[in-house]
């Protein structure tokens, strides 16, 4: 017979997991932003010298690296990158505005996602349609729902993420506080960064250098879009529904995905996404410990699914789910366990 957990010990363990230190996040930001600047400089130098093969390699590597940089903005919007509120806001904008990602709008939408995931169809990040939505859709949109995974990953990419975010923000603006202010700040910030990027490229090399800068941005959009569309579908698709308690609903509306050390580092431990949803205040460097804590916790363990097999395996499984039309079945979108 399993002994009942000591409530005081459980509280102490949770308190330790939530302990916030600024230096791990600051070090990650410095490393990733510094690496991004170096890769962009390498790519643009190669372009100026006519080294097209070197430019292509540097551009792709810059895009891949930037996909990792963007992962830090998730922790920053939760104030769990450094834990210093103003610094996390600045770092989030510094990392997201260069690729025209409106991080202020995403912050408002994403925090609502944490409140509504599995509990309300208003969840602005619900990526799986209901059967009612599928049946009411046009033939073309039905085709999209069945082929959503690969269309999102390889066609719409980063632009698709942006369009979806802005559409959801507009549709739910009546429920989202400060969305207008966030939109204005992001719009001005993105415009300023874009103009600075264009001016720097043109004044240092004219139209030819500007063309290289634009191509570099397009490459980043494609690569970042692929990486984060894959991550988003692997971590959430096929799970939406309400369960016995709010904490269990959060935990079971996302996946903890097994990956190698590089994969965990690359996404800044977002592979422990179910853990993040259940314990949203835990900083990224404690998510692995928190994952094991929850797996051993009696309130979670009885309902915890087996560990996800990896990002590619989960994306392929999500694609099979979509292809066979296994959408959210209950008419109100609620699945009760």
N, C-alpha and C positions, 0 to 999 in steps of 0.2 A: 504493500500500500504506500502510495507516494505521500510524503509529509507535506502539509500545507505550508506554503511559503511564508516567511516571516515578513509581515507588512512593513516593518521598520527597515529591514534589510533591503526590501524591494525599493522603498522610497530613496534610500541612500544610493543604491545602484543607479536609479534613474537620475538622481541629482548629479552624480558623477558623469553620466553620459551626456548631460546637457551643459556641462561646464564649457565655457567659451574662452578661447585664447586667441589673440589677434595674429600671432606670428605665423602659424601654419598657412592661413589664408593669404596674408601679405606676401609671404615667400612664394606661394603658388602664383599670385598675380604678377609679381615681379619677374618670375621665370618665364611665364607664358607671354606676357606683353613684350618682354625683352626679346624672346625668341621670335615673336611675330614681326617685330621691327627689323630684326636681322634678316629674316626670310624675305620680307618685302624689299629691303635694300638689295639683297642678292638678286632677286628676280629683275628689278628695274635696272640694275647695273648690267645684267646679261642682255636685257632688251636693248639698252643703249649701245652696246657693243656688237649687236647683231648675232649674238650667240643664241639662236632660237631653240636649240635642244636643251641647253642649260636653263634658258628661261622657262621652258615648258615644265621641266623637272622642279625648278624652284617655285613656280606658280602652283603646281599641284601640292607640293609639300607645304606651301604657305596656307593653302586651303584646308588641308588636313589639320595642320597645327591650329588654325583658327577655329575649327570645329571644337577642339579642346578648350580653347580660350573662352568660347561662348558658353561652355558648360559652367564656368565659374560664375556667370551672371545669375544663374539659378540660385546659388548659395547667397550671392550678394543681395538679391531681392528679398530673401528671407532674413536678411541681416545676420547671416551665419557664415559669411566668408571671413571677415575679421571680427565681427561683432561690434564694430564701431560704426554707428548708423550713418553718419555723414560720409565716412570713407567708403563704406559699401555702396552708397548711392553714386559717388563719383566714379568708383571703379567699374560699376555696372554700366554706366553711361560711356565711359572711356572704351570699354570692350565691345559694346553693342552698336553704338552709333556709326562706327566706320562701315558696317555692313547694312546700314539702314534698318536695324532692328529696333523698334520703339519699346525700349525696356520699361519705361514708365507705364505705358498702356498694358504691356504684358504683366507687369507686377500686379496691377489691379485685377486683371482677368485671372491670373494664376492663383492669387489668394482666394478668389471666389471658387475656383476649381477645387481647392482644398476644402472649402466649406460644403460644396454641393456634390462632390464626387460620390456616386452611388446613392445619393439622397434626393436629388432633384434632376429632372431632365433639362433644367436650365444650366446644368454644368457646362461652362463654355469650352471645356477641353474634352468633352465626350466625343470620341472619334468613331464609335460604333453606332450605326443607325438602329432604330427600332424597326420591327416588322411593319408597323403602321406607316412609318416614314418611307420604307421601301415600297410598300404597296401603293402609296399615293404618288410615287415619283414617276417621271416620264421614262420611256424606254432607255434613253441615253443615260439618265441619272441612275437607273437601276444597273445598267452596265458598269457605271463608275463604282457604285457601292460594291459590286462583286469583284471588281478589279482595283479596288481602292489602294491596296498596299503598294503595288508596283507603280501605279500612276503617281501616287504621292511621292514615292522615293525617287523615281527616275525622270518624271516629267515635270510635275509642279515644283518639287524641291523646296528651296528656301523661299521662293516667291509664293508658293502655295501656303507655306506656314504664315507668311506675312498677310496674305489676303484673308486667310481664315481668321487670324487674330483680329484684324480690323473689322471683318464682318461680324464676328462674335461680340466685339466691343460695341459695335453700333446696335446690334439687336438687343443687347442686354444693358444698354446705357442707363435705362431707368432703374436698374438694380445695382449698378456699379458706382460707388462714390468716387468723386474726383477724377472721373475718366476724361472729362473735358480738359481739365488742367494738365493731366498727364499727356494727352494728345498734343496740346499746344507746345509744351516743353520739348517733347520728343521731336515734333516737327521742326522747331527752330534749331535744335541741336543737330539733327541729322542733316538739315540744309547747310548749316555752318560747316560741319565736317566735310560734306561733299564738295562745297565750294572751295574749301582749303585744299582738299585733295586735288581737285581740278587745277586750281591756280598753281600749286606746287609743281605738278607734272608739266603744265604748259610753259611756265616761266623757266623751267630748267631744261626743256628739250622740245618745246613746240608741240605741234599736232602729233608728231610721231611718238613722242614720249607719252602724251595723253592717251593715245590709242593703246599703248602697253599697259597703262594704269587701269584703263577701263576693262581690258581683257583680263587683267589680274583680279579685278573685282568680280567679274562674271564667273571666273574659275572658282573663287571663294564661295560665291553664292551656290554654285552647283555642288561643290564638295560638302559644304556645311549643311545644305539641304538634304543630301543623301544621308549623312551621318545622323542628323537629328530626326528626320522622318523615320529612319530605321529604329532609332532609340525609342521614339514616342510610341510607335506601334508595338514594339516588342514589350514595352513596359506596361501598356494599358489595354491593348485590344482584346476583346472577348471577356472582359472581367466586370463590366459595369453592372451594379446592382446593390440593393440594400440588404444588410445582414443584421444580426442580433443586437449589436451595440455600435455606437458611432466609431469607436476605435477599431472594431473588427471590420466595419464597412470601409474605413480608410485603408486598412491593411489588405483587404481582399480585392480592392479596386486597383491594385497595382501589383507588379511582380518584383521580387528579389531575384536577380539574374546572376547565375554563376558565370564568371569570366576570369581571364587571367589577370595578373597584377597590372600589366600595362593597360588593359581595357578598363579596369577599375580606376586607375589613375587618370586615364584619358578623359573619362566622363566625370571625374572628381567624385567617384563613389556613388554616382546616381544609379549604378546597377543595383544598389540596395534601395530600390524605389518604394517598395511596400513598407519597408522600415521607415523611410523618410515620411511617408504619408501617416503612419501610425504615431511617429514621434517627431513631429515637424521641427521641434526646437533643437534637435540634436545636430551639432556641427558635422561637416562632412568627414572629418578625420576620426569621428567616433561611430560612424554608421556601421562599420563591420562588427564592432563589439555590440552595438545595439541590435544588429541582426541576430546574433547568437543569443542575446538576452531575450528577445521576443520569441525565438524558437523554443526556448526553455520555459517561457511564461505560460502558466496553465490557462490563462484567459485567451491566449492566442493558439497554443500548440495543438489543441484538439481540432481546430479548423484550418490550420496552416497547410497549404498544398505542398507537395514536394518541391524542392528547389528547381527553378527554371533552368533549362539546359544550356543556355547561351543565347546571345542576341540573334544570330542567324537562325538557329533552330526555332526560336519564338516568332520571328518574322515569317518564316515558312509556315508555321502552324497558324498564325493569324491569317495568312493568305488562304490557306485551306478553309478556314472558318468562313471567310468572306465569300470565297468561290462557291461554297455550298449553300449560301444564303442563311447562315445561322446567326441571325441578328437578334437584338434584344426582343424577347418574345412577348413579355407581359404588356398589355395595352398601356399601362401607365409607366412602363419602363422600370418597374421595380421587381427585383428578384430576391425573394426572401428565403433565407436558410433556416 
